[in-house]
Each structure stands twice: as C-alpha cells, then as structure tokens.
Amino acid sequence: MEDKTLEYKDTLINLLEQKQYTKLRQEVEDMNAADVAAVMDEMEDEESLKIFRILPKSIAADVFANLEIEGQQYIIQSLSEKEASSIIDNLMADDATDLLEEMPANVVKKILKNAKPETRKDINHLLRYPEDSAGSIMTVEYVDLKENMTVSDAIDRIRKIGLDTETVNICYVLDAQRVLIGTVALRYLIIMDPDAVIGEFMNEHVISINTLTDQEEAARMFQKYDFTAMPVVDNENRMVGIITIDDVVDIILEEATEDIEKMAAIIPSDKSYFRTGIFDTYKNRMPWLLLLMISATFTGAIITSYQKALASYVILTAYIPMLMDTGGNAGSQASVSIIRGISLQEIEFSDVFKALWKEVRVAVLCGITLSVCNFIKLLVLDRVEIKIALIVCFTLVLVVVVAKTIGCFLPLLAHKLGFDPAVMASPLITTIVDAISLAVYFTIATNVLHLNG
C-alpha cells in the first residue's frame, strides 16, 4: 500500500509540475477518496492545497474528511471563508466538529458565520458534549422513521434524505417526542409489502448508548454486539445521533496509540510522528525520563551502600545486570497482561487476589526454570563457587516472584484510584523492580557470605 501511495504521489506531482491540470483532475477522479487523501498527506502543504483546489466538488468533501487533521487545518485556513464554509457544509457533522475543535476560535467563528444554519446547529450541538464521550463523536445525520409509516412511505423518506445521512442500513423509529422505540434494517424494507406498517415488524429491543458514555465503553459495546452503527440517546431516551463503525475504528486506534505511548513513558500526542515538532516531542518525553532518572538514583544508592562488601566478592557485580533485566522483563510481562485484561474489562480490582495468586504461581515456575538453567551455566561456563551460584539463583527466583507481583498489583491499583493503568507499565515497574532486586540480592549475599555492608 505504501508503494502504491508513492506511485500515486509521483504521478500527481509530475502532472502538477507540468501544469497538466485537466489530466490531473481526471487522474484523481479515478482514484478512491482515501487514496487521494493518503497521497496529499505525503505531500508538502502547498502541493496538497493545489491538488485540493483541482478536485471535483463531488469528491472534495470525501477527500478532505480522510486527510490528517494538520492537513485539514492548513487547507481550511488557506481557503476563503466562503470556500471553507462550503467544505464544512459538505462534511458529516461529527467530522466537521472534530476539525473545528482543533482550530483557533477566531477561525471557527468566521467559518460558522458563513455555514448553513442547520450545519451550525449540528456542530454547536456536538460541541456541547464532554471530550471523549459518545456525544462528542456521534453524527446527527441518520434516517428516522415513524411507527405509523408504511414501508412505501419509509422508502420514499430514505430516497429523500439518504444521501445526507451517514448510513441507511439501519433506520430508527421515533415517537412524537423523538424517543427511540425501535429499529428497522433496510433489507426488511426492501422485502416487505409496500403497505406494511413499520410498527408491526420493527425491532423493539433496541441497544443504545447514552451521550455521556465514554468512547472506550462505546467501542466495547460495538465489539460485544457486532454492530456497524449504534444509536445515541439522552437521559430521557430521546435519540440525538448515531455512532458508526468508522468512528469506532478511530477510537480503537486512538486509545491503543495512547496506551502504547504511556507504556513507553511518553506523554500522549494526537499528532503523527513526523507532524510532531522536535520541541513537542522533547516535551512529551522529557518529564518521564526525568522522573525515571531520579527514581533510578535509588538503585545507585543501594549499590553504593554495599560497595565495601562487594569489594570482597567482586564476582557478585557481574550478575547485577542479569538480575535487574530479568526482573524488569518479568514485571513487564505481568503488567502488560493485566493492563490488557483491564482494557477488555476481563479484570477488576475485586479480582486482585485471584490475579496475584495466578501470577505468583506463574512466577515460581518461571523463576525455578530460569534458576536451574542459570545454575548450570554458572557452574559449567562461569566456573563460580557453588555458594555464589546458589546466591544468584535463589535471588533470581525471588526477583521474578516480586517483579510479577508488582507488575500485577500496580496497574490494578492505578485503575482503582482512577488513573490510566498504562502508566504503570514497563519503565516505571522496571525502575521499581531494579531497586528491589538489588536490595534482595545484596541482603542474601551479605547474610550467606557474612559480608560487612
């Protein structure tokens, strides 16, 4: 796919440089809107704007909706107020709202001033809802029907408003107060008798989402029920919009990216890698690096406190990296598994003892296996004393048990306290486990070898 995008890009740029605008227009007309947007995202802003101005009106809005937010902002700010408002009018309300949320207030005011009244109404309606709620990502363009309509009336309505709605696959039946009372799939309308009344065969067992439901919960409901669209209602069960599967895919991608960044000790960013400036990247990474560096000083303090004792058995220092790395890896394995379980709602804080009991048993098995392999290696390859080998291997078992316990408990505790469990991932757990590993190692060594710390 990347090669295809580069091929399209070269073709369009060559036509642009040769000023063959008619041929360029024909070329983009034959391309999918998503492919055109992907090519434009790879171009310089000025080139992307030129391509956009050449686009036929029939596909301009679809291409614009598929552009990255930075590209959308550049184009909107480069167009006249009238042109920008025309683009906003032709976007689905949820896409237009997402764009305007990222724009400067003065630009938004100018665009909305020239937009159609119904567009302004829809966008202002969506802007009222909290960020990351179902209400903030829904679209208000959907097909609504009345239960006393005939199938023929319903099909006529779909023909009338269908092109301006997000989807016509599912139609929503509302009463006089716009309370959601049922749904009808388009396929049923096609096969039913034209004189049949909607209320007689509509599905009355409707599953819906509240406007204030978190977007992650909305995504989980889509996964559970295998829906392609889901109605959004207010506290009085009045229908206000729908969420479609393309919105859910964006949510999943956004949340997964955010979790990955947090697990790597990076402050999440909503911009792509190359669109994020050097200073912004620095700001996102520096706080955690500073915190982890300061916390890692405990590791140095522990080694320093046992410096004299280590002088008697310098060989002990050779196995510090192995113990720390193994502990960090073991803790990371447990934390990632628990964080995934929390995200999928498989694990709650009430399961903490059950999860800990499982991780401890896994840790003992892993620790013993690693220690046996390491014991053989220490005696055969490193040729150390049996006493030293036993100290290292016994410490290894304890380190793995402690690491997996911490890796299991901290994400659950963070979730219970209302924090994102992804914060308690690899870097932080590794730092904590490193300090504990050294403390355990030197405590065992000083007691077995009778060293003076």
C-alpha positions in Angstrom: 0.0 0.0 0.0 2.9 2.4 0.8 4.4 1.7 -2.7 1.1 2.4 -4.3 0.8 5.7 -2.4 4.3 6.7 -3.5 3.5 5.8 -7.1 0.3 7.9 -7.0 2.3 10.7 -5.4 4.9 10.8 -8.1 2.3 10.7 -10.8 0.3 13.6 -9.3 3.4 15.7 -8.6 4.7 15.2 -12.2 1.3 16.3 -13.6 1.2 19.3 -11.2 4.8 20.4 -12.2 3.9 20.1 -15.9 0.7 22.0 -15.3 -1.4 19.3 -16.9 -4.4 20.2 -14.7 -7.1 18.5 -16.8 -5.2 15.2 -16.8 -4.5 15.6 -13.1 -8.2 16.1 -12.5 -9.1 13.0 -14.5 -6.5 11.1 -12.5 -7.9 11.9 -9.1 -11.4 11.3 -10.3 -10.5 7.7 -11.0 -8.9 7.3 -7.5 -10.5 6.4 -4.3 -11.0 9.4 -2.0 -9.0 7.7 0.8 -6.1 7.1 -1.7 -6.1 10.8 -2.8 -6.0 11.9 0.9 -3.1 9.5 1.6 -1.2 11.0 -1.3 -1.9 14.5 -0.2 -0.8 13.7 3.4 2.6 12.7 1.9 3.0 16.0 0.0 4.2 19.4 1.1 1.3 21.6 2.3 1.5 23.9 -0.8 1.3 21.0 -3.2 -1.5 19.4 -1.2 -3.5 22.6 -1.4 -3.0 22.8 -5.2 -4.3 19.3 -5.6 -7.3 20.0 -3.4 -8.3 23.1 -5.4 -8.3 20.9 -8.6 -10.5 18.2 -7.0 -14.0 17.9 -8.4 -16.7 19.1 -6.0 -18.2 15.6 -6.0 -15.2 14.1 -4.2 -13.6 17.1 -2.4 -15.5 16.7 0.9 -14.8 12.9 1.0 -11.1 13.5 0.3 -11.0 16.3 3.0 -12.6 14.0 5.6 -9.8 11.5 5.1 -6.9 13.9 5.5 -4.9 14.1 8.7 -6.0 16.9 11.0 -2.9 19.0 10.2 -3.6 18.9 6.5 -7.3 19.8 7.1 -6.3 22.8 9.2 -3.8 24.1 6.5 -6.4 23.8 3.7 -9.2 25.4 5.7 -7.1 28.3 6.7 -5.8 28.7 3.2 -9.3 28.9 1.6 -11.6 31.9 1.6 -14.3 32.0 4.3 -17.0 31.1 1.8 -14.9 28.1 0.4 -14.1 26.9 3.9 -17.8 27.1 4.9 -18.8 25.1 1.8 -16.4 22.3 2.8 -17.8 22.3 6.3 -21.4 22.2 5.0 -20.5 19.1 3.0 -18.8 17.2 5.8 -20.6 14.9 8.2 -21.4 16.8 11.4 -19.0 14.6 13.5 -16.1 15.1 11.1 -16.7 18.9 10.9 -16.9 19.1 14.7 -13.6 17.1 15.1 -11.9 19.6 12.7 -13.3 22.8 14.4 -12.3 21.6 17.8 -8.7 21.8 16.7 -9.0 25.2 15.0 -8.3 28.6 16.6 -11.5 30.3 17.9 -11.4 33.2 15.5 -11.2 30.9 12.5 -14.1 28.8 13.8 -16.2 31.9 14.3 -15.6 33.0 10.7 -16.4 29.6 9.2 -19.6 29.1 11.2 -20.8 32.6 10.3 -20.9 31.6 6.7 -22.1 28.0 7.2 -25.6 26.8 6.7 -27.9 27.3 9.7 -28.5 23.6 10.0 -24.7 22.9 9.9 -24.1 25.5 12.7 -26.9 23.9 14.7 -25.5 20.4 14.4 -21.9 21.4 15.2 -22.9 23.5 18.2 -25.0 20.6 19.4 -21.9 18.2 19.2 -19.6 20.7 20.8 -21.7 20.7 24.0 -20.6 17.2 24.9 -17.5 16.3 27.0 -14.4 15.3 25.1 -14.1 11.5 24.5 -17.8 10.9 25.2 -20.2 9.2 22.9 -22.0 12.5 22.3 -18.8 14.2 21.1 -18.1 11.5 18.4 -21.6 10.8 17.1 -23.1 12.2 13.9 -26.6 13.7 13.9 -27.2 12.6 10.3 -29.4 9.4 10.4 -32.6 8.1 8.9 -35.6 8.5 11.4 -39.0 7.0 10.8 -42.4 6.9 12.5 -44.1 3.7 13.6 -47.3 4.5 11.7 -45.4 4.9 8.4 -45.9 2.3 5.6 -42.9 0.6 4.0 -43.6 2.7 0.9 -43.5 5.9 2.9 -40.3 4.8 4.6 -38.5 4.1 1.3 -39.6 7.5 0.0 -38.1 9.2 3.0 -34.9 7.3 2.6 -34.7 8.4 -1.0 -35.3 12.0 0.1 -32.7 12.2 2.9 -30.5 9.2 2.4 -27.6 10.9 0.6 -27.2 13.4 3.5 -27.0 10.7 6.2 -24.1 8.7 7.5 -25.8 5.3 6.7 -29.2 4.0 5.6 -28.5 0.3 6.5 -30.4 0.8 9.8 -33.3 3.2 10.2 -34.5 4.4 13.7 -38.2 4.6 14.7 -39.0 7.6 16.9 -42.3 8.6 18.6 -43.7 12.2 18.6 -41.2 13.2 21.4 -38.3 11.7 19.5 -38.0 8.8 22.0 -36.3 5.8 20.3 -38.8 3.0 20.2 -37.4 0.7 17.5 -35.1 0.0 14.6 -35.7 -1.3 11.0 -33.0 -2.7 8.8 -33.1 -1.6 5.1 -33.2 -5.2 3.9 -36.5 -5.7 5.7 -38.0 -2.6 4.0 -36.9 -3.9 0.6 -38.6 -7.3 1.0 -41.7 -6.3 3.0 -45.1 -5.5 1.4 -45.2 -1.8 0.5 -48.4 -1.3 2.5 -47.0 -3.0 5.7 -46.8 -0.6 8.7 -43.4 -0.1 10.3 -44.7 -0.5 13.8 -45.8 -4.1 13.0 -42.4 -5.5 12.3 -39.8 -3.1 13.7 -37.3 -4.4 16.3 -38.3 -3.1 19.7 -35.3 -4.5 21.6 -33.0 -1.6 20.9 -29.5 -1.4 22.3 -28.3 2.2 22.6 -25.6 4.4 24.1 -26.0 7.4 26.4 -24.5 10.7 25.2 -22.2 10.8 28.2 -20.9 7.2 27.8 -17.1 7.1 27.5 -16.0 6.4 23.9 -14.0 3.4 25.1 -17.1 1.9 26.5 -18.9 2.6 23.2 -16.2 0.8 21.3 -16.6 -2.2 23.7 -20.3 -2.3 23.0 -19.7 -2.4 19.3 -17.3 -5.3 19.8 -19.8 -7.1 22.0 -22.9 -6.8 19.7 -21.1 -6.8 16.3 -22.9 -3.6 15.3 -22.0 -1.3 12.4 -24.0 1.6 13.8 -25.5 2.3 17.2 -28.0 4.9 18.3 -27.0 7.6 20.9 -29.8 8.8 23.3 -30.0 11.4 26.1 -31.1 10.7 29.6 -34.8 10.7 28.5 -34.1 8.1 25.8 -34.6 10.7 23.1 -32.4 10.0 20.1 -29.8 12.6 19.3 -27.4 10.8 16.9 -25.6 7.6 15.9 -22.1 6.3 16.1 -20.8 4.3 13.1 -18.1 1.6 12.9 -15.6 4.1 11.2 -15.8 6.2 14.3 -15.1 3.1 16.5 -12.1 2.2 14.4 -10.7 5.7 15.0 -11.4 5.3 18.8 -9.6 2.0 19.0 -6.6 3.4 17.1 -6.5 6.5 19.2 -6.8 4.6 22.5 -4.3 1.9 21.5 -1.8 4.6 20.5 -2.3 6.5 23.7 -1.8 3.3 25.8 1.4 2.4 23.8 2.8 5.9 24.4 2.0 5.8 28.1 3.5 2.3 28.4 6.7 3.6 26.8 6.8 6.6 29.3 5.8 9.2 26.7 3.1 11.8 27.2 0.4 11.0 24.6 0.2 13.2 21.5 -2.6 13.4 19.0 -0.3 14.2 16.1 1.5 11.8 13.8 5.3 11.2 14.3 6.6 13.5 11.5 3.9 16.1 12.2 5.1 16.4 15.8 7.8 19.1 16.1 11.1 18.4 17.8 10.3 20.6 20.8 6.9 19.0 21.2 8.5 15.5 21.1 11.0 16.7 23.6 8.2 18.0 26.0 6.3 14.7 25.6 9.3 12.5 26.6 11.3 14.6 29.0 9.1 14.6 32.1 9.0 10.8 32.4 12.7 10.5 31.6 13.5 12.9 34.3 11.2 11.2 36.8 12.7 7.8 35.9 16.2 9.1 36.1 15.6 10.5 39.6 13.9 7.3 40.8 16.8 5.3 39.4 19.2 7.0 41.8 17.8 4.7 44.5 19.5 1.9 42.5 22.8 3.7 42.6 22.4 4.4 46.3 21.8 0.7 47.1 25.0 -0.3 45.1 27.0 2.4 46.9 25.9 1.2 50.3 27.2 -2.3 49.6 30.4 -1.1 47.9 32.8 -2.3 50.6 31.1 -5.6 50.9 31.2 -6.1 47.1 35.0 -5.5 47.2 35.4 -8.9 48.9 33.4 -10.7 46.2 33.7 -8.6 43.0 32.2 -11.5 41.1 28.8 -10.6 42.6 28.7 -7.4 40.5 28.9 -9.4 37.2 25.3 -10.7 37.8 23.6 -7.4 38.7 22.6 -6.6 35.1 21.1 -10.1 34.6 19.1 -10.0 37.7 17.8 -6.4 37.0 16.9 -7.2 33.4 15.2 -10.4 34.2 13.2 -8.7 37.0 12.2 -5.9 34.7 11.2 -8.2 31.9 9.1 -10.4 34.3 7.3 -7.4 35.7 6.6 -6.0 32.2 5.1 -9.3 31.1 2.7 -9.3 34.1 1.8 -5.6 33.7 1.0 -5.9 30.0 -1.2 -8.9 30.6 -3.1 -7.1 33.4 -3.4 -3.8 31.5 -4.9 -5.7 28.6 -7.3 -7.5 30.9 -8.4 -4.2 32.4 -8.9 -2.6 29.0 -11.1 -5.5 27.9 -13.0 -5.5 31.2 -11.8 -9.0 32.0 -10.2 -8.0 35.3 -11.5 -5.7 38.0 -9.8 -4.6 41.3 -12.0 -7.1 43.1 -10.0 -9.8 41.2 -6.7 -8.6 42.7 -6.1 -11.6 45.0 -7.1 -14.1 42.2 -4.8 -12.4 39.8 -1.9 -12.2 42.3 -2.3 -15.8 43.2 -2.1 -16.8 39.5 0.9 -14.5 38.9 2.8 -15.8 41.9 2.4 -19.4 40.7 3.5 -18.5 37.2 6.4 -16.6 38.7 7.6 -19.6 40.8 7.5 -21.8 37.8 9.4 -19.2 35.7 11.8 -18.4 38.4 12.7 -22.1 39.1 13.2 -22.8 35.4 15.4 -19.7 34.9 17.4 -20.6 38.1 18.1 -24.2 37.1 19.3 -23.1 33.6 21.4 -20.3 35.2 22.8 -22.6 37.9 24.1 -25.0 35.2 25.6 -22.0 33.2 27.3 -20.5 36.3 29.0 -23.8 37.2 29.9 -25.0 33.7 30.7 -21.8 31.9 31.5 -19.2 34.5 33.0 -21.8 36.9 32.0 -19.9 40.1 31.7 -21.3 43.5 28.6 -23.3 44.3 27.8 -20.8 47.1 27.9 -17.9 44.7 25.8 -19.8 42.2 23.2 -20.6 44.8 23.0 -16.9 45.9 22.4 -15.7 42.4 19.9 -18.4 41.6 17.9 -18.1 44.8 17.8 -14.3 44.3 16.6 -14.9 40.7 13.6 -16.8 41.9 12.7 -14.1 44.5 13.2 -11.3 42.0 10.9 -12.9 39.4 8.2 -13.5 42.1 8.5 -9.9 43.4 8.5 -8.5 39.8 5.4 -10.3 38.6 3.6 -9.4 41.9 4.4 -5.7 41.4 3.6 -5.9 37.7 0.2 -7.4 38.5 -0.7 -5.2 41.5 0.3 -1.7 40.4 -1.9 -1.5 37.2 -4.9 -2.7 39.2 -4.2 -0.2 42.0 -3.9 2.6 39.4 -7.2 1.6 37.8 -8.9 1.5 41.2 -7.6 5.1 42.0 -8.9 6.4 38.7 -5.6 6.6 36.9 -4.8 5.0 33.5 -3.3 1.6 34.2 -1.0 2.0 31.2 1.0 4.5 33.2 2.1 1.6 35.5 3.9 -0.2 32.6 7.4 -1.2 31.6 9.6 1.9 32.5 8.1 2.6 36.0 7.8 -1.1 37.0 11.3 -1.8 35.7 12.7 1.0 37.9 10.9 -0.2 41.0 11.9 -3.8 40.4 15.6 -2.9 39.8 15.8 -1.3 43.2 14.1 -4.2 44.9 16.2 -6.8 43.0 19.4 -5.2 44.2 18.2 -4.9 47.8 17.2 -8.6 47.8 20.4 -9.7 46.1 22.8 -7.9 48.5 20.8 -8.8 51.6 21.0 -12.5 50.7 24.7 -12.2 49.7 25.7 -10.4 52.9 24.0 -12.9 55.1 25.2 -16.0 53.3 28.8 -14.8 52.8 28.9 -12.9 56.1 29.9 -9.7 54.4 30.1 -6.3 56.1 28.0 -3.8 54.1 
